[in-house]
Amino acid sequence: MAEATNICGVAVYLAPNAERDLTDRILALPGVELEAASGESRLALTVIDTPASLAIDQIAAMHRLPGVVSASLIFHAFDTADDESAVETEPSACCGGACQNSGAHARASAI
């Protein structure tokens, strides 16, 4: 079976009076990367599984940090290393060439 990875987009809101090093403590969690910040109170993060921990465990750890108001999952993707069936490079597999997508074309879901 292929190894799978969770890729999560997380919006984090910090209390206005949160400790100045709180962002650094969040970014020190395994698999956490800063994508954008708005002031000192809003963060947009990518959180992925690592060999040592799951993304969901890091999101839960954020919730437990003093000064974190919320950490909300806003995007989730599940990726497997050998899942080449999910993407087609030929337009005919996706749309018959009707779309303007110049990159990969998504194959219709079997679900």
Gaussian input, Z-matrix of N, CA and C with variables (Angstrom, degrees):
# hf/3-21g

backbone

0 1
 N
 C     1     B1
 C     2     B2     1     A1
 N     3     B3     2     A2     1     D1
 C     4     B4     3     A3     2     D2
 C     5     B5     4     A4     3     D3
 N     6     B6     5     A5     4     D4
 C     7     B7     6     A6     5     D5
 C     8     B8     7     A7     6     D6
 N     9     B9     8     A8     7     D7
 C    10    B10     9     A9     8     D8
 C    11    B11    10    A10     9     D9
 N    12    B12    11    A11    10    D10
 C    13    B13    12    A12    11    D11
 C    14    B14    13    A13    12    D12
 N    15    B15    14    A14    13    D13
 C    16    B16    15    A15    14    D14
 C    17    B17    16    A16    15    D15
 N    18    B18    17    A17    16    D16
 C    19    B19    18    A18    17    D17
 C    20    B20    19    A19    18    D18
 N    21    B21    20    A20    19    D19
 C    22    B22    21    A21    20    D20
 C    23    B23    22    A22    21    D21
 N    24    B24    23    A23    22    D22
 C    25    B25    24    A24    23    D23
 C    26    B26    25    A25    24    D24
 N    27    B27    26    A26    25    D25
 C    28    B28    27    A27    26    D26
 C    29    B29    28    A28    27    D27
 N    30    B30    29    A29    28    D28
 C    31    B31    30    A30    29    D29
 C    32    B32    31    A31    30    D30
 N    33    B33    32    A32    31    D31
 C    34    B34    33    A33    32    D32
 C    35    B35    34    A34    33    D33
 N    36    B36    35    A35    34    D34
 C    37    B37    36    A36    35    D35
 C    38    B38    37    A37    36    D36
 N    39    B39    38    A38    37    D37
 C    40    B40    39    A39    38    D38
 C    41    B41    40    A40    39    D39
 N    42    B42    41    A41    40    D40
 C    43    B43    42    A42    41    D41
 C    44    B44    43    A43    42    D42
 N    45    B45    44    A44    43    D43
 C    46    B46    45    A45    44    D44
 C    47    B47    46    A46    45    D45
 N    48    B48    47    A47    46    D46
 C    49    B49    48    A48    47    D47
 C    50    B50    49    A49    48    D48
 N    51    B51    50    A50    49    D49
 C    52    B52    51    A51    50    D50
 C    53    B53    52    A52    51    D51
 N    54    B54    53    A53    52    D52
 C    55    B55    54    A54    53    D53
 C    56    B56    55    A55    54    D54
 N    57    B57    56    A56    55    D55
 C    58    B58    57    A57    56    D56
 C    59    B59    58    A58    57    D57
 N    60    B60    59    A59    58    D58
 C    61    B61    60    A60    59    D59
 C    62    B62    61    A61    60    D60
 N    63    B63    62    A62    61    D61
 C    64    B64    63    A63    62    D62
 C    65    B65    64    A64    63    D63
 N    66    B66    65    A65    64    D64
 C    67    B67    66    A66    65    D65
 C    68    B68    67    A67    66    D66
 N    69    B69    68    A68    67    D67
 C    70    B70    69    A69    68    D68
 C    71    B71    70    A70    69    D69
 N    72    B72    71    A71    70    D70
 C    73    B73    72    A72    71    D71
 C    74    B74    73    A73    72    D72
 N    75    B75    74    A74    73    D73
 C    76    B76    75    A75    74    D74
 C    77    B77    76    A76    75    D75
 N    78    B78    77    A77    76    D76
 C    79    B79    78    A78    77    D77
 C    80    B80    79    A79    78    D78
 N    81    B81    80    A80    79    D79
 C    82    B82    81    A81    80    D80
 C    83    B83    82    A82    81    D81
 N    84    B84    83    A83    82    D82
 C    85    B85    84    A84    83    D83
 C    86    B86    85    A85    84    D84
 N    87    B87    86    A86    85    D85
 C    88    B88    87    A87    86    D86
 C    89    B89    88    A88    87    D87
 N    90    B90    89    A89    88    D88
 C    91    B91    90    A90    89    D89
 C    92    B92    91    A91    90    D90
 N    93    B93    92    A92    91    D91
 C    94    B94    93    A93    92    D92
 C    95    B95    94    A94    93    D93
 N    96    B96    95    A95    94    D94
 C    97    B97    96    A96    95    D95
 C    98    B98    97    A97    96    D96
 N    99    B99    98    A98    97    D97
 C   100   B100    99    A99    98    D98
 C   101   B101   100   A100    99    D99
 N   102   B102   101   A101   100   D100
 C   103   B103   102   A102   101   D101
 C   104   B104   103   A103   102   D102
 N   105   B105   104   A104   103   D103
 C   106   B106   105   A105   104   D104
 C   107   B107   106   A106   105   D105
 N   108   B108   107   A107   106   D106
 C   109   B109   108   A108   107   D107
 C   110   B110   109   A109   108   D108
 N   111   B111   110   A110   109   D109
 C   112   B112   111   A111   110   D110
 C   113   B113   112   A112   111   D111
 N   114   B114   113   A113   112   D112
 C   115   B115   114   A114   113   D113
 C   116   B116   115   A115   114   D114
 N   117   B117   116   A116   115   D115
 C   118   B118   117   A117   116   D116
 C   119   B119   118   A118   117   D117
 N   120   B120   119   A119   118   D118
 C   121   B121   120   A120   119   D119
 C   122   B122   121   A121   120   D120
 N   123   B123   122   A122   121   D121
 C   124   B124   123   A123   122   D122
 C   125   B125   124   A124   123   D123
 N   126   B126   125   A125   124   D124
 C   127   B127   126   A126   125   D125
 C   128   B128   127   A127   126   D126
 N   129   B129   128   A128   127   D127
 C   130   B130   129   A129   128   D128
 C   131   B131   130   A130   129   D129
 N   132   B132   131   A131   130   D130
 C   133   B133   132   A132   131   D131
 C   134   B134   133   A133   132   D132
 N   135   B135   134   A134   133   D133
 C   136   B136   135   A135   134   D134
 C   137   B137   136   A136   135   D135
 N   138   B138   137   A137   136   D136
 C   139   B139   138   A138   137   D137
 C   140   B140   139   A139   138   D138
 N   141   B141   140   A140   139   D139
 C   142   B142   141   A141   140   D140
 C   143   B143   142   A142   141   D141
 N   144   B144   143   A143   142   D142
 C   145   B145   144   A144   143   D143
 C   146   B146   145   A145   144   D144
 N   147   B147   146   A146   145   D145
 C   148   B148   147   A147   146   D146
 C   149   B149   148   A148   147   D147
 N   150   B150   149   A149   148   D148
 C   151   B151   150   A150   149   D149
 C   152   B152   151   A151   150   D150
 N   153   B153   152   A152   151   D151
 C   154   B154   153   A153   152   D152
 C   155   B155   154   A154   153   D153
 N   156   B156   155   A155   154   D154
 C   157   B157   156   A156   155   D155
 C   158   B158   157   A157   156   D156
 N   159   B159   158   A158   157   D157
 C   160   B160   159   A159   158   D158
 C   161   B161   160   A160   159   D159
 N   162   B162   161   A161   160   D160
 C   163   B163   162   A162   161   D161
 C   164   B164   163   A163   162   D162
 N   165   B165   164   A164   163   D163
 C   166   B166   165   A165   164   D164
 C   167   B167   166   A166   165   D165
 N   168   B168   167   A167   166   D166
 C   169   B169   168   A168   167   D167
 C   170   B170   169   A169   168   D168
 N   171   B171   170   A170   169   D169
 C   172   B172   171   A171   170   D170
 C   173   B173   172   A172   171   D171
 N   174   B174   173   A173   172   D172
 C   175   B175   174   A174   173   D173
 C   176   B176   175   A175   174   D174
 N   177   B177   176   A176   175   D175
 C   178   B178   177   A177   176   D176
 C   179   B179   178   A178   177   D177
 N   180   B180   179   A179   178   D178
 C   181   B181   180   A180   179   D179
 C   182   B182   181   A181   180   D180
 N   183   B183   182   A182   181   D181
 C   184   B184   183   A183   182   D182
 C   185   B185   184   A184   183   D183
 N   186   B186   185   A185   184   D184
 C   187   B187   186   A186   185   D185
 C   188   B188   187   A187   186   D186
 N   189   B189   188   A188   187   D187
 C   190   B190   189   A189   188   D188
 C   191   B191   190   A190   189   D189
 N   192   B192   191   A191   190   D190
 C   193   B193   192   A192   191   D191
 C   194   B194   193   A193   192   D192
 N   195   B195   194   A194   193   D193
 C   196   B196   195   A195   194   D194
 C   197   B197   196   A196   195   D195
 N   198   B198   197   A197   196   D196
 C   199   B199   198   A198   197   D197
 C   200   B200   199   A199   198   D198
 N   201   B201   200   A200   199   D199
 C   202   B202   201   A201   200   D200
 C   203   B203   202   A202   201   D201
 N   204   B204   203   A203   202   D202
 C   205   B205   204   A204   203   D203
 C   206   B206   205   A205   204   D204
 N   207   B207   206   A206   205   D205
 C   208   B208   207   A207   206   D206
 C   209   B209   208   A208   207   D207
 N   210   B210   209   A209   208   D208
 C   211   B211   210   A210   209   D209
 C   212   B212   211   A211   210   D210
 N   213   B213   212   A212   211   D211
 C   214   B214   213   A213   212   D212
 C   215   B215   214   A214   213   D213
 N   216   B216   215   A215   214   D214
 C   217   B217   216   A216   215   D215
 C   218   B218   217   A217   216   D216
 N   219   B219   218   A218   217   D217
 C   220   B220   219   A219   218   D218
 C   221   B221   220   A220   219   D219
 N   222   B222   221   A221   220   D220
 C   223   B223   222   A222   221   D221
 C   224   B224   223   A223   222   D222
 N   225   B225   224   A224   223   D223
 C   226   B226   225   A225   224   D224
 C   227   B227   226   A226   225   D225
 N   228   B228   227   A227   226   D226
 C   229   B229   228   A228   227   D227
 C   230   B230   229   A229   228   D228
 N   231   B231   230   A230   229   D229
 C   232   B232   231   A231   230   D230
 C   233   B233   232   A232   231   D231
 N   234   B234   233   A233   232   D232
 C   235   B235   234   A234   233   D233
 C   236   B236   235   A235   234   D234
 N   237   B237   236   A236   235   D235
 C   238   B238   237   A237   236   D236
 C   239   B239   238   A238   237   D237
 N   240   B240   239   A239   238   D238
 C   241   B241   240   A240   239   D239
 C   242   B242   241   A241   240   D240
 N   243   B243   242   A242   241   D241
 C   244   B244   243   A243   242   D242
 C   245   B245   244   A244   243   D243
 N   246   B246   245   A245   244   D244
 C   247   B247   246   A246   245   D245
 C   248   B248   247   A247   246   D246
 N   249   B249   248   A248   247   D247
 C   250   B250   249   A249   248   D248
 C   251   B251   250   A250   249   D249
 N   252   B252   251   A251   250   D250
 C   253   B253   252   A252   251   D251
 C   254   B254   253   A253   252   D252
 N   255   B255   254   A254   253   D253
 C   256   B256   255   A255   254   D254
 C   257   B257   256   A256   255   D255
 N   258   B258   257   A257   256   D256
 C   259   B259   258   A258   257   D257
 C   260   B260   259   A259   258   D258
 N   261   B261   260   A260   259   D259
 C   262   B262   261   A261   260   D260
 C   263   B263   262   A262   261   D261
 N   264   B264   263   A263   262   D262
 C   265   B265   264   A264   263   D263
 C   266   B266   265   A265   264   D264
 N   267   B267   266   A266   265   D265
 C   268   B268   267   A267   266   D266
 C   269   B269   268   A268   267   D267
 N   270   B270   269   A269   268   D268
 C   271   B271   270   A270   269   D269
 C   272   B272   271   A271   270   D270
 N   273   B273   272   A272   271   D271
 C   274   B274   273   A273   272   D272
 C   275   B275   274   A274   273   D273
 N   276   B276   275   A275   274   D274
 C   277   B277   276   A276   275   D275
 C   278   B278   277   A277   276   D276
 N   279   B279   278   A278   277   D277
 C   280   B280   279   A279   278   D278
 C   281   B281   280   A280   279   D279
 N   282   B282   281   A281   280   D280
 C   283   B283   282   A282   281   D281
 C   284   B284   283   A283   282   D282
 N   285   B285   284   A284   283   D283
 C   286   B286   285   A285   284   D284
 C   287   B287   286   A286   285   D285
 N   288   B288   287   A287   286   D286
 C   289   B289   288   A288   287   D287
 C   290   B290   289   A289   288   D288
 N   291   B291   290   A290   289   D289
 C   292   B292   291   A291   290   D290
 C   293   B293   292   A292   291   D291
 N   294   B294   293   A293   292   D292
 C   295   B295   294   A294   293   D293
 C   296   B296   295   A295   294   D294
 N   297   B297   296   A296   295   D295
 C   298   B298   297   A297   296   D296
 C   299   B299   298   A298   297   D297
 N   300   B300   299   A299   298   D298
 C   301   B301   300   A300   299   D299
 C   302   B302   301   A301   300   D300
 N   303   B303   302   A302   301   D301
 C   304   B304   303   A303   302   D302
 C   305   B305   304   A304   303   D303
 N   306   B306   305   A305   304   D304
 C   307   B307   306   A306   305   D305
 C   308   B308   307   A307   306   D306
 N   309   B309   308   A308   307   D307
 C   310   B310   309   A309   308   D308
 C   311   B311   310   A310   309   D309
 N   312   B312   311   A311   310   D310
 C   313   B313   312   A312   311   D311
 C   314   B314   313   A313   312   D312
 N   315   B315   314   A314   313   D313
 C   316   B316   315   A315   314   D314
 C   317   B317   316   A316   315   D315
 N   318   B318   317   A317   316   D316
 C   319   B319   318   A318   317   D317
 C   320   B320   319   A319   318   D318
 N   321   B321   320   A320   319   D319
 C   322   B322   321   A321   320   D320
 C   323   B323   322   A322   321   D321
 N   324   B324   323   A323   322   D322
 C   325   B325   324   A324   323   D323
 C   326   B326   325   A325   324   D324
 N   327   B327   326   A326   325   D325
 C   328   B328   327   A327   326   D326
 C   329   B329   328   A328   327   D327
 N   330   B330   329   A329   328   D328
 C   331   B331   330   A330   329   D329
 C   332   B332   331   A331   330   D330

   B1=1.4506
   B2=1.5319
   B3=1.3095
   B4=1.4640
   B5=1.5201
   B6=1.3202
   B7=1.4592
   B8=1.5233
   B9=1.3280
   B10=1.4611
   B11=1.5191
   B12=1.3232
   B13=1.4572
   B14=1.5155
   B15=1.3175
   B16=1.4589
   B17=1.5203
   B18=1.3199
   B19=1.4587
   B20=1.5232
   B21=1.3219
   B22=1.4606
   B23=1.5202
   B24=1.3177
   B25=1.4557
   B26=1.5176
   B27=1.3135
   B28=1.4632
   B29=1.5280
   B30=1.3379
   B31=1.4681
   B32=1.5186
   B33=1.3239
   B34=1.4633
   B35=1.5227
   B36=1.3293
   B37=1.4626
   B38=1.5196
   B39=1.3154
   B40=1.4605
   B41=1.5239
   B42=1.3200
   B43=1.4636
   B44=1.5220
   B45=1.3423
   B46=1.4666
   B47=1.5308
   B48=1.3119
   B49=1.4669
   B50=1.5301
   B51=1.3411
   B52=1.4671
   B53=1.5242
   B54=1.3262
   B55=1.4623
   B56=1.5227
   B57=1.3023
   B58=1.4611
   B59=1.5313
   B60=1.3092
   B61=1.4656
   B62=1.5302
   B63=1.3336
   B64=1.4628
   B65=1.5320
   B66=1.3122
   B67=1.4667
   B68=1.5256
   B69=1.3121
   B70=1.4694
   B71=1.5217
   B72=1.3274
   B73=1.4684
   B74=1.5274
   B75=1.3331
   B76=1.4654
   B77=1.5259
   B78=1.3256
   B79=1.4650
   B80=1.5257
   B81=1.3195
   B82=1.4643
   B83=1.5290
   B84=1.3358
   B85=1.4605
   B86=1.5296
   B87=1.3428
   B88=1.4685
   B89=1.5292
   B90=1.3237
   B91=1.4591
   B92=1.5144
   B93=1.3348
   B94=1.4673
   B95=1.5248
   B96=1.3367
   B97=1.4659
   B98=1.5265
   B99=1.3190
   B100=1.4636
   B101=1.5262
   B102=1.3238
   B103=1.4642
   B104=1.5208
   B105=1.3538
   B106=1.4669
   B107=1.5178
   B108=1.3358
   B109=1.4642
   B110=1.5194
   B111=1.3242
   B112=1.4532
   B113=1.5198
   B114=1.3096
   B115=1.4562
   B116=1.5108
   B117=1.3058
   B118=1.4646
   B119=1.5180
   B120=1.3558
   B121=1.4566
   B122=1.5239
   B123=1.3283
   B124=1.4631
   B125=1.5245
   B126=1.3320
   B127=1.4634
   B128=1.5258
   B129=1.3165
   B130=1.4615
   B131=1.5238
   B132=1.3254
   B133=1.4606
   B134=1.5163
   B135=1.3170
   B136=1.4521
   B137=1.5207
   B138=1.3281
   B139=1.4644
   B140=1.5270
   B141=1.3344
   B142=1.4635
   B143=1.5240
   B144=1.3299
   B145=1.4567
   B146=1.5228
   B147=1.3211
   B148=1.4592
   B149=1.5250
   B150=1.3287
   B151=1.4659
   B152=1.5324
   B153=1.3296
   B154=1.4635
   B155=1.5231
   B156=1.3443
   B157=1.4669
   B158=1.5191
   B159=1.3218
   B160=1.4572
   B161=1.5232
   B162=1.3107
   B163=1.4682
   B164=1.5278
   B165=1.3188
   B166=1.4685
   B167=1.5277
   B168=1.3216
   B169=1.4656
   B170=1.5256
   B171=1.3257
   B172=1.4687
   B173=1.5260
   B174=1.3372
   B175=1.4658
   B176=1.5271
   B177=1.3171
   B178=1.4691
   B179=1.5253
   B180=1.3354
   B181=1.4691
   B182=1.5229
   B183=1.3258
   B184=1.4738
   B185=1.5188
   B186=1.3346
   B187=1.4702
   B188=1.5261
   B189=1.3128
   B190=1.4690
   B191=1.5223
   B192=1.3322
   B193=1.4638
   B194=1.5267
   B195=1.3334
   B196=1.4644
   B197=1.5304
   B198=1.3208
   B199=1.4552
   B200=1.5182
   B201=1.3394
   B202=1.4640
   B203=1.5267
   B204=1.3305
   B205=1.4647
   B206=1.5201
   B207=1.3365
   B208=1.4627
   B209=1.5202
   B210=1.3122
   B211=1.4621
   B212=1.5236
   B213=1.3312
   B214=1.4648
   B215=1.5226
   B216=1.3190
   B217=1.4550
   B218=1.5259
   B219=1.3340
   B220=1.4647
   B221=1.5257
   B222=1.3286
   B223=1.4582
   B224=1.5168
   B225=1.3280
   B226=1.4585
   B227=1.5230
   B228=1.3129
   B229=1.4600
   B230=1.5164
   B231=1.3133
   B232=1.4540
   B233=1.5150
   B234=1.3085
   B235=1.4532
   B236=1.5180
   B237=1.3198
   B238=1.4580
   B239=1.5178
   B240=1.2987
   B241=1.4666
   B242=1.5219
   B243=1.3282
   B244=1.4663
   B245=1.5166
   B246=1.3198
   B247=1.4581
   B248=1.5257
   B249=1.3224
   B250=1.4593
   B251=1.5147
   B252=1.3390
   B253=1.4556
   B254=1.5207
   B255=1.3280
   B256=1.4606
   B257=1.5181
   B258=1.3154
   B259=1.4650
   B260=1.5223
   B261=1.2943
   B262=1.4595
   B263=1.5192
   B264=1.3047
   B265=1.4602
   B266=1.5186
   B267=1.3114
   B268=1.4594
   B269=1.5239
   B270=1.3311
   B271=1.4515
   B272=1.5185
   B273=1.3264
   B274=1.4557
   B275=1.5178
   B276=1.3277
   B277=1.4585
   B278=1.5197
   B279=1.3166
   B280=1.4618
   B281=1.5172
   B282=1.3231
   B283=1.4568
   B284=1.5215
   B285=1.3106
   B286=1.4523
   B287=1.5133
   B288=1.3339
   B289=1.4541
   B290=1.5151
   B291=1.3490
   B292=1.4647
   B293=1.5254
   B294=1.3146
   B295=1.4654
   B296=1.5266
   B297=1.3092
   B298=1.4560
   B299=1.5244
   B300=1.3216
   B301=1.4542
   B302=1.5220
   B303=1.3165
   B304=1.4591
   B305=1.5219
   B306=1.3273
   B307=1.4582
   B308=1.5116
   B309=1.3075
   B310=1.4563
   B311=1.5202
   B312=1.2984
   B313=1.4580
   B314=1.5162
   B315=1.3061
   B316=1.4605
   B317=1.5157
   B318=1.3120
   B319=1.4586
   B320=1.5218
   B321=1.2928
   B322=1.4677
   B323=1.5162
   B324=1.3158
   B325=1.4552
   B326=1.5143
   B327=1.3220
   B328=1.4538
   B329=1.5154
   B330=1.3220
   B331=1.4712
   B332=1.4990
   A1=109.46
   A2=116.25
   A3=121.25
   A4=110.87
   A5=114.53
   A6=119.84
   A7=108.35
   A8=116.80
   A9=121.71
   A10=110.46
   A11=115.32
   A12=121.80
   A13=109.39
   A14=116.50
   A15=122.30
   A16=108.19
   A17=116.26
   A18=122.62
   A19=106.07
   A20=116.77
   A21=121.46
   A22=111.54
   A23=115.46
   A24=121.81
   A25=107.10
   A26=117.42
   A27=121.63
   A28=109.78
   A29=115.29
   A30=121.32
   A31=107.35
   A32=116.76
   A33=121.79
   A34=108.84
   A35=115.35
   A36=121.72
   A37=108.51
   A38=116.03
   A39=122.17
   A40=109.86
   A41=115.98
   A42=120.75
   A43=108.84
   A44=117.60
   A45=120.33
   A46=113.47
   A47=116.80
   A48=120.27
   A49=112.14
   A50=116.55
   A51=120.24
   A52=110.27
   A53=114.89
   A54=120.34
   A55=110.12
   A56=116.24
   A57=121.30
   A58=112.84
   A59=118.19
   A60=120.10
   A61=113.04
   A62=117.62
   A63=120.47
   A64=111.54
   A65=118.11
   A66=120.53
   A67=110.46
   A68=117.48
   A69=120.93
   A70=111.13
   A71=117.46
   A72=120.88
   A73=110.57
   A74=116.89
   A75=120.24
   A76=110.05
   A77=116.77
   A78=120.85
   A79=112.82
   A80=117.53
   A81=121.34
   A82=112.05
   A83=117.56
   A84=120.34
   A85=108.99
   A86=118.05
   A87=120.90
   A88=111.90
   A89=116.51
   A90=121.57
   A91=115.59
   A92=117.99
   A93=121.78
   A94=109.87
   A95=115.68
   A96=121.10
   A97=109.41
   A98=116.66
   A99=122.48
   A100=109.72
   A101=116.28
   A102=121.42
   A103=111.14
   A104=116.42
   A105=120.87
   A106=108.89
   A107=115.23
   A108=121.27
   A109=108.16
   A110=114.85
   A111=120.98
   A112=106.70
   A113=115.33
   A114=119.11
   A115=110.04
   A116=115.36
   A117=119.86
   A118=112.17
   A119=117.35
   A120=117.59
   A121=115.36
   A122=119.50
   A123=120.36
   A124=110.37
   A125=114.54
   A126=121.28
   A127=109.82
   A128=116.54
   A129=122.69
   A130=106.11
   A131=116.02
   A132=121.45
   A133=111.74
   A134=115.72
   A135=122.51
   A136=105.77
   A137=115.48
   A138=121.07
   A139=107.11
   A140=116.42
   A141=120.84
   A142=110.40
   A143=114.60
   A144=119.82
   A145=108.98
   A146=116.02
   A147=122.01
   A148=106.88
   A149=118.17
   A150=119.07
   A151=112.50
   A152=117.05
   A153=120.88
   A154=113.66
   A155=118.33
   A156=119.31
   A157=111.58
   A158=114.69
   A159=121.42
   A160=110.50
   A161=116.31
   A162=121.41
   A163=110.81
   A164=117.26
   A165=120.25
   A166=111.26
   A167=117.36
   A168=120.33
   A169=111.06
   A170=116.95
   A171=119.98
   A172=110.94
   A173=116.85
   A174=120.11
   A175=109.61
   A176=116.84
   A177=120.75
   A178=110.78
   A179=116.89
   A180=120.46
   A181=110.84
   A182=117.16
   A183=120.18
   A184=110.96
   A185=116.40
   A186=121.29
   A187=111.74
   A188=116.29
   A189=120.24
   A190=113.75
   A191=118.16
   A192=120.10
   A193=110.49
   A194=117.67
   A195=120.14
   A196=110.06
   A197=116.00
   A198=121.13
   A199=113.60
   A200=117.97
   A201=120.80
   A202=107.58
   A203=115.95
   A204=121.02
   A205=109.54
   A206=116.86
   A207=120.73
   A208=110.36
   A209=114.59
   A210=122.97
   A211=105.29
   A212=116.24
   A213=121.69
   A214=111.76
   A215=115.39
   A216=121.49
   A217=107.85
   A218=116.90
   A219=119.98
   A220=112.42
   A221=117.05
   A222=121.98
   A223=108.21
   A224=116.29
   A225=120.16
   A226=109.27
   A227=116.03
   A228=122.40
   A229=107.53
   A230=115.00
   A231=122.08
   A232=106.26
   A233=117.29
   A234=121.45
   A235=110.12
   A236=116.14
   A237=120.47
   A238=108.11
   A239=115.71
   A240=121.48
   A241=112.80
   A242=117.67
   A243=119.27
   A244=112.95
   A245=118.25
   A246=121.68
   A247=110.63
   A248=115.71
   A249=120.29
   A250=111.58
   A251=117.96
   A252=120.47
   A253=112.31
   A254=118.08
   A255=121.00
   A256=112.94
   A257=117.83
   A258=120.59
   A259=109.86
   A260=115.12
   A261=121.73
   A262=108.47
   A263=116.96
   A264=119.49
   A265=111.37
   A266=116.92
   A267=120.82
   A268=109.84
   A269=118.57
   A270=121.79
   A271=113.50
   A272=118.57
   A273=120.49
   A274=112.60
   A275=118.21
   A276=121.35
   A277=111.41
   A278=116.58
   A279=121.35
   A280=111.35
   A281=115.60
   A282=119.58
   A283=112.65
   A284=116.61
   A285=118.93
   A286=113.00
   A287=116.74
   A288=121.26
   A289=113.93
   A290=117.40
   A291=120.83
   A292=113.58
   A293=118.07
   A294=118.85
   A295=110.79
   A296=115.52
   A297=121.61
   A298=112.50
   A299=117.72
   A300=121.86
   A301=109.76
   A302=116.48
   A303=119.91
   A304=112.17
   A305=117.07
   A306=121.22
   A307=110.76
   A308=115.81
   A309=121.29
   A310=110.07
   A311=115.63
   A312=122.36
   A313=108.12
   A314=117.11
   A315=121.07
   A316=109.87
   A317=115.83
   A318=120.84
   A319=107.79
   A320=117.24
   A321=120.80
   A322=110.02
   A323=115.69
   A324=121.90
   A325=110.68
   A326=116.14
   A327=121.52
   A328=111.33
   A329=116.66
   A330=120.69
   A331=110.22
   D1=141.72
   D2=-178.18
   D3=-72.80
   D4=147.44
   D5=175.62
   D6=-75.29
   D7=133.85
   D8=-176.84
   D9=-109.92
   D10=153.07
   D11=179.10
   D12=-131.40
   D13=133.81
   D14=171.78
   D15=-90.24
   D16=133.28
   D17=176.36
   D18=-121.47
   D19=118.91
   D20=-173.86
   D21=-121.95
   D22=139.15
   D23=169.14
   D24=-100.42
   D25=128.91
   D26=-174.29
   D27=-130.25
   D28=130.99
   D29=173.09
   D30=-98.97
   D31=125.21
   D32=-178.42
   D33=-117.92
   D34=129.48
   D35=176.08
   D36=-111.90
   D37=128.18
   D38=-178.91
   D39=-105.31
   D40=148.19
   D41=175.81
   D42=-62.73
   D43=144.66
   D44=-179.18
   D45=-56.97
   D46=-31.00
   D47=-178.24
   D48=-100.92
   D49=22.32
   D50=-178.43
   D51=-64.78
   D52=153.03
   D53=178.16
   D54=-58.43
   D55=144.07
   D56=-176.78
   D57=-62.61
   D58=-27.45
   D59=-177.97
   D60=-89.88
   D61=6.34
   D62=-176.79
   D63=-61.10
   D64=-43.24
   D65=178.11
   D66=-59.83
   D67=-42.69
   D68=178.12
   D69=-62.59
   D70=-38.52
   D71=179.25
   D72=-67.25
   D73=-38.16
   D74=177.39
   D75=-65.39
   D76=-45.54
   D77=-178.16
   D78=-69.19
   D79=-16.28
   D80=176.98
   D81=-79.21
   D82=-12.38
   D83=177.94
   D84=-67.90
   D85=142.82
   D86=-178.45
   D87=-60.36
   D88=134.91
   D89=175.14
   D90=79.53
   D91=9.50
   D92=-177.08
   D93=-104.48
   D94=130.56
   D95=179.83
   D96=-134.88
   D97=135.65
   D98=178.72
   D99=-79.32
   D100=127.21
   D101=176.41
   D102=-101.87
   D103=-38.42
   D104=-179.74
   D105=-160.42
   D106=156.49
   D107=176.76
   D108=-140.20
   D109=144.86
   D110=176.20
   D111=-122.79
   D112=105.99
   D113=-175.22
   D114=64.41
   D115=-148.31
   D116=178.91
   D117=-105.36
   D118=5.40
   D119=-173.47
   D120=-117.40
   D121=-8.53
   D122=-178.99
   D123=-130.77
   D124=131.13
   D125=-178.85
   D126=-127.60
   D127=143.18
   D128=169.90
   D129=-113.82
   D130=120.55
   D131=-173.42
   D132=-122.48
   D133=153.32
   D134=164.61
   D135=-107.40
   D136=132.14
   D137=178.98
   D138=-127.27
   D139=124.84
   D140=-179.70
   D141=-123.95
   D142=158.66
   D143=172.85
   D144=-63.65
   D145=146.69
   D146=172.24
   D147=-125.78
   D148=166.69
   D149=176.99
   D150=-58.48
   D151=-27.37
   D152=-176.73
   D153=-88.85
   D154=-23.78
   D155=-175.88
   D156=-159.17
   D157=158.75
   D158=176.91
   D159=-87.41
   D160=152.86
   D161=178.54
   D162=-57.09
   D163=-41.44
   D164=-177.88
   D165=-61.86
   D166=-32.94
   D167=177.76
   D168=-67.15
   D169=-35.83
   D170=178.90
   D171=-72.25
   D172=-35.98
   D173=176.48
   D174=-64.92
   D175=-42.10
   D176=177.34
   D177=-63.67
   D178=-38.70
   D179=178.47
   D180=-63.50
   D181=-36.63
   D182=176.68
   D183=-60.47
   D184=-42.97
   D185=179.90
   D186=-58.10
   D187=-33.14
   D188=-176.22
   D189=-82.23
   D190=-10.32
   D191=-179.42
   D192=-74.48
   D193=129.38
   D194=176.53
   D195=-59.60
   D196=131.01
   D197=-179.49
   D198=102.78
   D199=-12.42
   D200=175.79
   D201=-87.41
   D202=118.10
   D203=178.57
   D204=-78.15
   D205=-46.04
   D206=177.17
   D207=-157.66
   D208=153.99
   D209=172.73
   D210=-135.03
   D211=104.07
   D212=-172.03
   D213=-109.23
   D214=131.87
   D215=175.50
   D216=-72.75
   D217=119.54
   D218=-179.36
   D219=-114.58
   D220=-10.53
   D221=178.48
   D222=-154.90
   D223=142.59
   D224=175.45
   D225=-144.50
   D226=134.91
   D227=172.56
   D228=-133.54
   D229=146.77
   D230=179.77
   D231=-118.82
   D232=119.20
   D233=-173.49
   D234=-123.24
   D235=139.78
   D236=173.03
   D237=-116.80
   D238=147.13
   D239=-174.83
   D240=-61.77
   D241=-34.18
   D242=-176.59
   D243=-110.17
   D244=23.94
   D245=-178.39
   D246=-86.20
   D247=66.17
   D248=179.52
   D249=-76.55
   D250=-13.43
   D251=-179.83
   D252=-72.82
   D253=-13.87
   D254=-176.71
   D255=-79.34
   D256=-19.71
   D257=-176.77
   D258=-129.37
   D259=132.87
   D260=175.91
   D261=-112.14
   D262=143.36
   D263=176.20
   D264=-95.64
   D265=-15.14
   D266=178.99
   D267=-93.24
   D268=128.85
   D269=-178.21
   D270=-59.82
   D271=-30.63
   D272=-176.16
   D273=-61.87
   D274=-28.76
   D275=179.71
   D276=-73.12
   D277=-22.01
   D278=-176.79
   D279=-99.57
   D280=-56.90
   D281=-166.23
   D282=-139.55
   D283=5.42
   D284=-176.77
   D285=71.67
   D286=15.82
   D287=179.69
   D288=89.02
   D289=4.85
   D290=-176.24
   D291=-78.88
   D292=-24.79
   D293=-176.38
   D294=-87.05
   D295=169.60
   D296=-177.98
   D297=-98.15
   D298=10.72
   D299=-177.62
   D300=-67.27
   D301=116.98
   D302=179.95
   D303=-91.86
   D304=-6.97
   D305=-178.92
   D306=-103.34
   D307=-139.60
   D308=-179.63
   D309=-73.94
   D310=147.39
   D311=177.24
   D312=-109.81
   D313=130.04
   D314=-178.93
   D315=-76.62
   D316=135.72
   D317=174.73
   D318=-80.28
   D319=142.64
   D320=179.35
   D321=-59.54
   D322=142.08
   D323=-179.13
   D324=-68.29
   D325=145.49
   D326=176.78
   D327=-84.85
   D328=-2.96
   D329=-177.65
   D330=-83.02

